[in-house]
Amino acid sequence: MRTELVTTLKRQATELLADIERDRQPILITQHGLPSAYLVDVESYQLMQQRMALLEGIARGEKAVAQGRTVSHAKARQHLARWLK
């Protein structure tokens, strides 16, 4: 991954955005020697958001199973049948 200074972002924003669009590789922006932000292309960002939502759903499901908050397949079908009428 590429790292750039915040001053580079200020001076060469258009070029950095073109690089991101072309390469699809994030750029780490540092300020005062410390990580400050990542620049990523829109498509990659949206894909990451979709993946995060999916993983959060899986985590909620695993937590429900661990807490015993589950129903049998037959019971779930009964509930769904009422909704789908």
N, C-alpha and C positions, 0 to 999 in steps of 0.2 A: 504494500500500500504506500502511496505517495504522501508525503508530509510537506505542507507549505506554511509559511508565516502569514499571519493576518495582514501584514503590510502587502504581501504578494497578492492576497485576495483583493485588497483595496485597489491596487494598481492594475491588476490583470484579471479582473473578474470575468470578462467576456472570454478570454482565452482559457481560463480554468473551466468555465462552464462548457466550452466547446470540447475540451479534453474529456470531461466527464461523460458528455453525450456520446462521444466517439468510442471511448475505451470501456465505459460502464464500470469503472473502478472508482471507489470512493477516495476522497482526498481528506486527510486529517489536517485541520487548521489549528495551528498553535498560536498562543498569545503569551508573551513573556516566558517562553520556553515550556509552557504547559498546554496539554490538549485542551482545545476550546470547543471545537465543533467538527462535524463531518459534513462534507458536501457529497451528496449522492444524486444520481439521476432520478427523475420522477418514477420511471417504470420500476427500478430496483426498490425504491422506497415503498411504493404501493404493494409490491410483492412481499416485502418484509412485513408490512402491516397485515396483509392477509394471512401470512404464516403465523404471526403472533396471535391473531384472533383464533386461529385453529388450535394452536398449542394451548392457549388459555382455556378453550373449551374442553380439550382433553384433560387438562389439569383439574378443571371443575368436576369432570366426570370421575376421575380417579379419586378425588376427595370425597365425592358422594358415595362411591363404593366403599371406601375406607370407613366412612361414618355409618354405613349400613342404610343409607337413604336410597334404596333401590326397590324395584318391584319386579315381579316375574314377567316373563314374556306375555303370558296369557292376560295378566292384569293390565299391562301396557296396551295390549290390543283392545281391551274393553274400553279404556279411557280414550284411545284414538278413535274408536268406532263412534263414540258419542260426538266427538268433534267433527268428524267427517260426514255426518248425516246431512 
